[in-house]
Amino acid sequence: MAWEGIQGHDDVVAGFARAAARGRVAGAYLFIGDEGVGKATFAKRLARVLTCESPGSDFTACGRCSSCIQAAADSHPDIDIVAKPEERATIPIETFIGTPEHRMREGLCWRILLRPAIGQRKVAIILDADAISEEGANCLLKTLEEPPDASVLILVGTALERQLPTIRSRCKVVRFRPLSAAVIAEVLAAEGLGEESTRREAASAAAGSLARARLLVDADVVAFRRTLFGLLACRPFHGVEAGREITAVMEAAGKEAARRRPRLKLALELAIDFYRAGLRLAATGMEPGDPLLARAAGAWLRAGGTSEQADDHLRHTLEALQAIESNANLGMLIDAWTAVIERPRQGLLASG
């Protein structure tokens, strides 16, 4: 049975269970792993277990005490969750130490100093740790270095290299591996998403990310993926047509940028998959396991694609993906990316 409804991270669960049994739960953790593998969900379930008034011997929450009930309702006074605002590129320092007129009398660093309201422990979860600025990190240093008694801070990020050294050195790093295709397909089935063949294809193409797989079972996205790979395989690349298709699938998600951004991000991630497959195929002759991607990469190579071109396009696409995280204008970003792929070796900013 999955721990607290979470599958695929049994090794991480076992590590925390051993630490809890020995009374050695650390004061600060840094969760590292690809997007969509369940780090944030794991952190929230862990907080529920750590604050449970009657935890089970198998390191699970009882689900019945007042602490568990409030945790399930996202209203627990001793579980503090903060995240980057949608419109910001970084987490504001006010999130950590309060507004200028209330410095250190509000914010996460102040709240975690308070005594637990229900049980014996407080847990603070910082989502989007990749978006902690140097100024924000400085606000956190003392709290991370000397966490208050009976408190646990959990920072959730993607890559260790994206965390400031001052953050890395003060946290116990916990790595989350990509989920297996079998686990992803099982979860999709349990959630009633897609037909069996669509689930298998999505799980195979999701690169271990459940969040990505959930997008890939959408009928519009399934069709878009085939169309995009076909466009990327063409030489010369038709930027206007590609831009039109990407814009259409992005706008189909709704008018809000918060709903459109994951669609554009997925489009660029699919392009990254394509160029990585093309680079590997050109350099080593190795085909990807995904048949659709293998056919598209092979067609691109036969049309004259080279490893140098794949590397160049891959670099520009990674730049565009980073620009999404910096809250770039989505329409302008699509235009800039498609233009630079048509005219390689000019740089994304130069083409924009």
Secondary structure, DSSP 8 states (H G I E B T S, - for coil): --BTTB-S-HHHHHHHHHHHHTT---SEEEEE--TTSSHHHHHHHHHHHHH-SS--TTS---S-SHHHHHHHTT--TTEEEE---TT-SS--THHHH--GGGTTSSSHHHHTTS--SSSS-EEEEES-GGG--HHHHHHHHHHHHS--TTEEEEEEES-GGGS-HHHHTTSEEEE-----HHHHHHHHHHTT-S-HHHHHHHHHHSTT-HHHHHHHTSHHHHHHHHHHHHHHHSSS--HHHHHHHHHHHHHTT-SSHHHHHHHHHHHHHHHHHHHHHHHHHHHH----S-HHHHHHHHHHHHTT--HHHHHHHHHHHHHHHHHHHTT--HHHHHHHHHHHHHS-SS-HHHH-
